Amino acid sequence: MYIFVYGSLKKGFSKHDLIEGSQFICKTRTRENFAMVDLHHFPGVIKGQSVSPIYGEVYDIGDSLLDILDEYEGDWYCREQVKLEAGFTAWMYFLRDIPDSGKKYGIVIEGLWNEKPGE
């Protein structure tokens, strides 16, 4: 199954080691627009605000790794299927709510976490 990652799980970021052995499929972005929130040490994506597509990476993972990622993402996040510009769907983690600690950082449209593929 495919997982779409946009933050600390991306290659070169702090938690990529959790998925490092998985098969990289491609860089792409979501078809739908969402809002990315800068939580200082990592980002979160929320539904309900149409700000921009989310750029990220797709990996092919197994059920056991999905369970590990669910545990890593914890109660702050929920996992849903999203359509990607690459022409297929993948699982993606969304923030359930913006934690109080993240509300002071605001919404990020481009930058460190939400860079375009190839940059």
C-alpha positions in Angstrom: 0.0 0.0 0.0 1.1 3.6 -0.5 1.8 6.2 2.1 2.2 9.9 1.3 4.6 11.7 3.7 5.1 15.4 3.9 7.0 16.2 7.0 9.6 14.5 9.3 9.2 11.2 7.4 10.5 12.6 4.2 14.0 11.7 3.0 16.6 13.9 4.8 14.3 14.7 7.7 14.5 13.5 11.3 12.2 10.5 11.3 12.9 9.2 7.7 14.6 6.2 9.3 11.2 4.8 10.2 10.5 4.2 6.5 14.0 4.1 5.1 13.8 0.4 3.9 10.5 1.0 2.1 10.3 1.4 -1.7 10.3 5.0 -2.8 7.7 5.5 -5.5 7.8 9.2 -6.4 7.6 12.9 -5.4 4.1 14.4 -6.0 1.5 16.6 -4.4 -2.1 16.2 -3.4 -4.8 17.0 -5.9 -6.9 18.8 -3.2 -5.8 21.9 -1.4 -5.2 21.7 2.4 -3.6 23.9 5.1 -0.2 23.0 6.4 0.5 24.2 10.0 4.0 24.7 11.3 4.2 23.1 14.7 7.8 24.2 15.0 9.6 20.9 15.0 7.3 19.2 12.5 4.3 20.1 10.4 0.7 19.0 10.3 -1.9 19.2 7.6 -5.5 20.1 8.3 -8.6 19.7 6.2 -11.3 22.3 5.8 -9.0 25.2 4.6 -8.2 25.3 0.9 -4.7 26.9 1.0 -2.5 24.8 -1.4 -1.6 21.3 -2.5 0.7 19.5 -0.1 4.0 18.4 -1.6 5.5 15.1 -0.4 6.9 11.7 -1.2 5.1 8.3 -1.7 6.4 5.0 -0.4 5.2 1.5 -0.8 4.9 0.0 2.7 3.4 -3.1 4.4 0.8 -3.5 7.0 3.3 -3.9 9.9 5.0 -0.6 9.0 1.6 1.1 8.8 0.9 0.0 12.3 4.3 1.5 13.4 3.5 4.8 11.7 0.1 4.9 13.3 1.7 4.5 16.6 4.4 7.1 15.8 1.8 9.7 14.6 -0.3 9.1 17.8 -3.5 10.7 18.8 -2.8 14.0 17.2 -3.2 12.5 13.7 -5.7 10.4 11.8 -5.0 8.6 8.5 -7.1 9.0 5.4 -6.8 8.2 1.7 -6.0 11.2 -0.6 -5.9 11.5 -4.4 -2.4 12.5 -5.7 -1.4 14.3 -8.9 0.6 11.2 -9.7 -2.7 9.6 -10.6 -3.3 7.2 -7.6 -4.4 7.4 -4.0 -2.3 6.9 -0.8 -2.7 7.1 2.9 -1.9 10.5 4.5 -1.9 11.8 8.0 -4.1 14.8 9.0 -4.1 16.7 12.2 -7.2 16.1 14.2 -7.0 19.6 15.6 -4.3 22.3 15.9 -2.7 21.9 19.3 -2.4 25.2 21.3 1.4 25.0 21.0 1.0 25.1 17.2 -1.4 28.0 16.9 1.3 30.6 17.4 3.2 29.5 14.3 0.5 29.9 11.7 0.0 28.3 8.3 2.8 27.4 6.0 2.2 27.4 2.2 5.7 27.0 0.9 9.1 26.5 2.6 11.0 23.9 4.5 8.2 21.4 4.9 6.1 22.0 1.8 8.7 22.3 -0.9 7.9 21.5 -4.5 9.3 18.2 -5.9 12.8 18.5 -7.3 13.7 21.5 -5.1 
